[in-house]
Amino acid sequence: MIDYIKGELTELTPATAVVEAAGVGYGMNISLNSFSAIQGKKEVKLYVYESIREDAHVLFGFASKKEREMFLLLITVSGVGPNTARMVLSSMSPAELCDSISTGNERMIKTIKGIGLKTAQRIIVDLRDKIVSLGIAAEIPAGGAIQQPVNNEVKDEAVSALTMLGFSPAPSHKVVVQILKETPDMPVEQVIKKALKLIK
């Protein structure tokens, strides 16, 4: 079993990374979170999950152990395969996902492409206790999304609107939460207008 691959990052796209170690180039599927974390680096260390099927041997790479732990939990949920789990982790950071699971925010999880209401509910029901017992939720750094209460209704509405405008949910969520932390009473249309200027 491969635990991690450390070496030179020779190719990188938002969905894949090739890491050369000991003369072998390992192609891995990655999430947008991992893409952001390793972008611009020459040497990287990616934690690995091997998906071995009859017709394919696929490697998934993660910039942190925390993200791999969340991925492994997600694929235990009925109806969530490795590609869907990667889509979830491309749309939300592990901290945001823990936040949504622990607060039962099925609307946020349902905004992810390929996740319907029933799957969102299953993710929450199946994983709520596991993220606590494994200590994943507790390890989220102070000041992360989970620690700061924000107006969920305004946040969800703003993120939903930005997603419909074509922005990815993860950066939209991050910017909206940042705006609401600074000005908690800002109306949703103002939040969206401000977010449009801030989203990279």
Disulfide bonds with the S-S distance in Angstrom:
none
